[in-house]
Amino acid sequence: MGLELLRRGTEERVRSMKRSVAWLLPLVWVLSSAGLAVAQDYAAALDGLLGNLGAEDAGKRANAVNAVDRLCNEATVPGAEADRAALCQAAAAKLAQANPMAQVYLLRVLERYGRNEGVEAAAKLLSAEDANVRESARRALERISAREAGQALAKALASAKDPKWRISLIHALGNRDDEELAPPLIKELGHENEEVRAAAAKALGKLGHKPAAEALSAAMGKGTPKTQAAFSDALKRAAVKFGVGRYLYRLEKQWVDYDPETGRFTPPKLPEPPPGEEEGLEEEKPEAYRLIDQLLERLKEKGLGKEAAKIVTRYGGYGKTPEETKRLYGELRALLKG
C-alpha cells in the first residue's frame, strides 16, 4: 500500500513537471535506497530552451524565459536541494556555448539560486567582451554565498584596468560582507583614481571590522577633500558595526588639541549613545526566509509588489510558525505563476 502511494505521488510530480516545461524536460527514473525517486534532466531541458533564450524574436525569447522560470520554481522549493544543485550545474555548463543574450539569463539563474556550482563558469565571464554579460557575471558572483565567488571577484579586481569596472568589482566585494575580502579593498585606498579610492572606502565601511577601520583611520587626511569626505563617511559606517551607533552622524563638531611633537590629536569626548541606538551585525536568515526574499524580488520585477506585500502583511512577516512560513511561500509562488 505504501509503495503504491509513493508511486502515485511520484507520477503526479512527473505530470506537474511535464506541464511546467512541456516536452522539453525529459525525465530519468532512478531507484535509490530511500525508494522510488525522479530526477530531471536539466541539461536537456536547457538545451531545448537555449536557442530561444538568445533569439532576436521577442515572443520566442519571452516564452523561453517563462519556461526557465517555471523550471526554477520546480527546482527550488524548500527541501529540493538536489534539484536546485542539478539545475545550477546545468546552467553553468551551458554558459560557454550560449550567445551573450542567453548567457545573461543563465547568469540570472545562478545569481538567484546558485552556490558554488556556478562560480568557475561565471568567473570566466568577468572578462567577456559583452558588457551586459560581464555585469551579469559580477552580480551573480556578488550574490552567490560560496567563498570561491568572493575570491573570483578579488582576482578580477587585481587585473581590472578600466576604473568604472574596477569600481563595480569593489562594490560587489563590499556587498558580500566578507572580512576575508578586506585586503584587496584596503589596497585600493591607495589607487591613483579618486573615484576608485572613494568606492574602496565605502566598501570597507560596510565591512566594519578592525583591519578595515584601522585602514580607513590611517587614510584620513590624505588625498583630495572629496576623498577625505568619503573616508570619513566610511569610518562612521564602520563604527556602526562596533555597536557605536548612528548617533555619530548627529554629533556636533568639536575642536581638539593637536600635539605637533607626536603628530596626534587629543581624542574628543563623546556622549553616551541614546538607548536602542547600538547596532550590531544582523543574524543570517534561515534558508526558508532567503527563498521567500528571492520570490519577493521576482514578484517586484513582474510588477506584483503590492499584491505580494498584502500577502506578507497578512502573515505578519515570514510567519510565526514553520507551517505559516510554508503557506506564505506557497501563496507567493502561486502569485508568481499567475
N, C-alpha and C positions, 0 to 999 in steps of 0.2 A: 504493500500500500504506500509506504513512504517513498520507495523508488519511483512508483507511478506518479505521485505528486511532484517529485523532483523533476521527472521527465516533462510533465505538463508545464511546470513553471519555466523550464529551460526553453521549451518550444515557444512559449508566449514571448519570452525575451528575444528570441531569434526573430519572430514575426515583427516585434516592435522595432528592432534594429533595421530589418529589411525595409520597413516603411520609412525609416528615417533617411536612408541614402539610396533608396530604390534598388536597382540591380547592380550598383557599383560596389557593393560591400559583400564579397564572398565570405562565407563562414566556415571555420575549420573546427571540427569536433575533436575534443581532447578528453581522454579518460585519465583522471587524476586520483590520488589517494583519498581525496575528500568526496569523490563521487563524480557524477557527470557534470562537465562544465563546457562553456562555449567560449572560443577565442576569436576575435575579429581579425581579419587580415587587413590591417590599417594601411599597409604599404600598397596593396592592390586597390584599395578604395581611393587613396590619394592619387595613384596613377591615373585612375579614371577621371579625376577632377582637375589634374594639374594643367592640362591644356586650356580648359575654360577659365581657370583662375587667372591666367595671364592673357586671356582673349581680349581683343580690341572691342568686340561686341559687348556693350554694357549689360544687355539682358543675359547673355550666356555667363558673363562674369558674376552677375548678381546671383544667379541660380547656383553656381559653383560655391560661392561664398556661403550661401544659406545651407548648402549641403554639408560644408565643413563645420558650420555652426551646430547643425544637428548631430554630426559625428562627435563633436566636442561635448555636447550635452550628454550624450550616452556614455562617454568615456570618463567623465569627471564627476559623476555622482559620488557622494560620500561612501567610502568603503570599496570603491573600484580602483584601487591604486594600481593594480596590474594593467588595467585598461588604459589609465592615464599615461603610465610609463610607455606602454606599447605605442600609443598614439604619438607621443612626443618623439620617440625613437624614429618612427616612420617619417614624421615631418622633418626631422633633422637630416635623415638620409636623402630626402628628396630635394634639399636646398640647392645642392651643387648643380643639378640638372634642370632646375626651374629657370624660367626667364625672370627678369627683375620684378615684374608686377606680381607674379606668383610667389616669388621669394618674400615679398613684403607680407603677404597673407600667411605664409608658413611661419614667418618670424613672429607674427602676432599670436599664433598658437603657442609657440614656445614662451613668449612673453607672459601669457596668461596662465599657462599650465605647466611649463617646463621646470625641470630641476637640473640635475647635472647631465641629462640625456642630450641636450642640445647645445651645450656650452662650446664644444670644439667646432661644430659646424657654424654656429653663429659668430664665433670669434674670427673665423676666416673671412667673413663678410664685412668686418670692420674696415677692411681695405678695399672694398668693392668700388668700382668706378661710379656706379649709380648712387647719387646722394641719398635718395629715399631708402635704398637698401642699407646703406651704411647707418643711417639714423635708426632704422628699424632694428638692426642688429645691436646698436648701442642701447636702445630702450629695452630690448629683450634681456641683455646681459645685466642691465641695471635692476631688473625685476626678479631675475632668476636667483634664488636664495643660495645656491651652491657656492662654496668658497672659490671654486675654479672660475666662476663668472667674474668675480672681482679681480682676480689675478689677470684674466684676459684683458680687462679694461685698463689695468695698470700697465700692462705690456704695450698696449696700443698707445697709451699716453706718452710713454717714453720715446716712441718713434714718430709721433704726430708732428707735422710741420706747420699746417695751417692753424693760426691762432683760434679761429672760430671752432674748428673741430676739436682742438685741444681743450677749449672751454667746455664744450659739450661732454667730453670724456670726464673732465673734472667734476662737473655737476652729477654725472652718473655715479662716480666714486663716492661723492659726498652723500648722495641719496641712499646708498647702500647701508650707511650707518655701521660700518665695519672698522673697528680700530686698527686692524692689521693693514688697512689701506692708507694710514696716515703718512708713512714715509714718502711715497711718491707725491702726495699733496704738499707736504712740507717743502719738498724740493722746488715745487712750483712757486713758492713765495718769493724766490729769487729770480724768476723768469724775467726776461727783458721787456715783455709786453705787459703794460699796466692792467689791461682787462684780464689777462691770464692770472696775474697776481691777486687781483680782487676776487676772481672766481675761486681760486685756491683757498683764500682766507675764508670765504663764505662756507666752503665745503668743510674746512677744519672746524669752523664754529659749530656746524651740525654734529660733528663727531664729539667734540667737547671733552675728550679725555685729557689726562695730564700732559702727555707729549704735545698734543695739538695746542693746548692752552699756552704751554711754555714757548712753542714756536711763534705763536701769534704775539705773545708778550715781547719776545726778543725782536720781532719785526716792527713793533710800534716805533713811530718817529722816523721811519725810513721811507723813502720814496716820495711821490707827489702827494699833495693834500687829498686827492681822491683816493689814492691807495691807502693812506693813513686812516681815512674815514672807514674804509672797508675793513681794515684790520681791527679798528675799534669796535665796529658793529659785530664782527665775528667773535671778538673776545667776550662781549656781553652775551652773545648767544651761547657761547661755550659755558659761561658762568651758570646758565640755567641747568646744565647737566650736572653741576656740582651742588645743586639744591639752593643756589643763591636766590634765584627767582627773577621774575621780570621787573621787579621793583627797581632794578638797576637803571632801567630805561627812564625812570621818573625821578632819579636823584638830581638834586641841584648841583651845579658845578662848584668845585671848591678850589681855592688857592692853597698850594702846599709848598713847603720849604724845599730848596734844592741845595745839595752839598756839592760844590764844584770839585772838591778833592776826591770824592768817591764816585762822582757822576750819578748819584742816586737821589731820588725824590723821597721825601717823608711820606709814608703811606697815609692816605686820608682816613678820617674816622667815619665809618659807615653806620647808619642807624640799623636797628634790627628790622628784618623784613616783616611786614604785616602777617598775621596768622593766615594760613592757607595759601601763601604765595610760594612756598617751597615746591619745587618741581623736580621730578626725577625721571628716570628712563621709563618708558612705557613697557609693560609686560608684553611678551609675544602673544599674539592672538591664537586661539585654538584653530585647528585646521578647518572645522566647520564654519567658524566666523570668517576665515580668509576666503573660503569658497563663496560665502554669501556676499562679501565685499566685491569679489570678481563679477558675480552676477549683477550686482547693482551698477557697476561700471558699464557693463554691456547694455543694461537697460537704459542708462542715461544716454549712451551713444545712439540708441534707437529712438530717442525721444519719449521714453516711457518713465522718466524720472519721477514725475508726480504720482503716477499710479503706484510705482514701487515704494515711494515714501509713505503712502497711505497704508500699504500692507505692513511695512516695518513699524509704523506708529501703532498699528493695531496690536502688534506683538510686544510693544514696549522695548524695541531694540532687537536684539538677537533671540529673544525668547527667554523665559525664566527657567525652563527645563529643557533637557535634551530633546524631548518629544516635541515641544513647541518650536525649537530650533529646526528640527527636521521638517515640520509642517510649513514653517516660514520658507525654508529652502524650496520645498515643493511648489508653493504658491508662486514664488518668484520665477521658478523655471517654467511654470505653466504660462505666466505672463509673457515671458520671453518667447516661448514657442507660438504664442497667439492662439 
